[in-house]
Amino acid sequence: MLDEGVWAELKVGGNHLRLFSEHNAQGVQVSVYDAVGKKWIVPSEAVEDIEQGKEKAVEYATTYLDHRDAPLPRLVWKRSRAG
């Protein structure tokens, strides 16, 4: 069950990633999903808090996209729906 969290979409070239930083029954976790490839890049990893999760998600997305030479588009973080 989701207590609180945020998510963002990242579209670069033909890539479409969804980044999540959420507090759920297992604690605070970060995850990154490849919407085009329909697979988890980072299924879930424990982090200290939502803000650290956001930072880690961006790091993972940057590495996955091998996008180190140019800045990523500005991310708009949205509140996840709590159940």
MIVO-207631 format. One line per field, with one value per residue (C-alpha): residue number from 1; x, y, z. Coordinates in nm, 3 decimals. Example, Ala and Ser with C-alpha at 12.3 -4.5 7.8 and 13.67 -1.06 7.14 Angstrom:
2
pos	c(1; 2)
xx	c(1.230; 1.367)
yy	c(-0.450; -0.106)
zz	c(0.780; 0.714)
// end
This chain:
83
pos	c(1; 2; 3; 4; 5; 6; 7; 8; 9; 10; 11; 12; 13; 14; 15; 16; 17; 18; 19; 20; 21; 22; 23; 24; 25; 26; 27; 28; 29; 30; 31; 32; 33; 34; 35; 36; 37; 38; 39; 40; 41; 42; 43; 44; 45; 46; 47; 48; 49; 50; 51; 52; 53; 54; 55; 56; 57; 58; 59; 60; 61; 62; 63; 64; 65; 66; 67; 68; 69; 70; 71; 72; 73; 74; 75; 76; 77; 78; 79; 80; 81; 82; 83)
xx	c(0.000; 0.130; 0.157; 0.300; 0.521; 0.601; 0.660; 0.780; 0.794; 1.107; 1.092; 1.423; 1.452; 1.267; 1.296; 1.013; 1.096; 0.882; 1.064; 0.916; 1.008; 0.754; 0.693; 0.505; 0.475; 0.837; 0.973; 1.090; 1.191; 1.305; 1.222; 1.257; 1.044; 1.117; 0.770; 0.889; 1.076; 0.811; 1.067; 1.194; 1.539; 1.541; 1.256; 1.288; 1.572; 1.559; 1.645; 1.637; 1.356; 1.148; 1.399; 1.690; 1.470; 1.412; 1.785; 1.864; 1.593; 1.747; 2.094; 1.966; 1.779; 2.086; 2.304; 2.046; 2.008; 2.385; 2.291; 2.585; 2.688; 2.359; 2.118; 1.796; 1.470; 1.318; 1.123; 0.779; 0.725; 0.362; 0.209; 0.142; -0.204; -0.217; -0.440)
yy	c(0.000; 0.341; 0.596; 0.882; 0.935; 1.112; 1.011; 1.176; 1.094; 1.140; 1.135; 1.165; 1.060; 0.730; 0.658; 0.694; 0.635; 0.660; 0.750; 0.676; 0.768; 0.627; 0.539; 0.210; -0.088; -0.186; 0.161; 0.438; 0.307; 0.431; 0.259; 0.334; 0.182; 0.172; 0.226; 0.149; -0.171; -0.260; -0.353; -0.231; -0.074; -0.044; -0.255; -0.113; 0.001; 0.131; 0.498; 0.726; 0.959; 1.076; 1.348; 1.102; 0.871; 1.147; 1.212; 0.841; 0.797; 1.078; 0.921; 0.583; 0.739; 0.939; 0.629; 0.419; 0.678; 0.738; 1.104; 1.253; 1.512; 1.699; 1.794; 1.599; 1.784; 1.942; 1.684; 1.758; 1.545; 1.458; 1.316; 0.944; 0.830; 0.690; 0.389)
zz	c(0.000; -0.097; 0.183; -0.023; -0.323; -0.647; -1.006; -1.327; -1.696; -1.900; -2.279; -2.465; -2.828; -2.860; -2.487; -2.238; -1.873; -1.562; -1.240; -0.898; -0.541; -0.299; 0.063; 0.089; 0.325; 0.250; 0.331; 0.099; -0.242; -0.581; -0.909; -1.281; -1.557; -1.931; -2.084; -2.438; -2.349; -2.088; -1.826; -1.492; -1.505; -1.128; -0.985; -0.632; -0.414; -0.060; -0.002; 0.302; 0.192; -0.105; -0.203; -0.210; -0.418; -0.673; -0.699; -0.737; -1.002; -1.208; -1.168; -1.288; -1.581; -1.684; -1.676; -1.859; -2.134; -2.144; -2.151; -1.962; -2.222; -2.242; -1.965; -1.933; -1.988; -1.678; -1.482; -1.342; -1.033; -0.963; -0.647; -0.659; -0.563; -0.213; -0.168)
// end
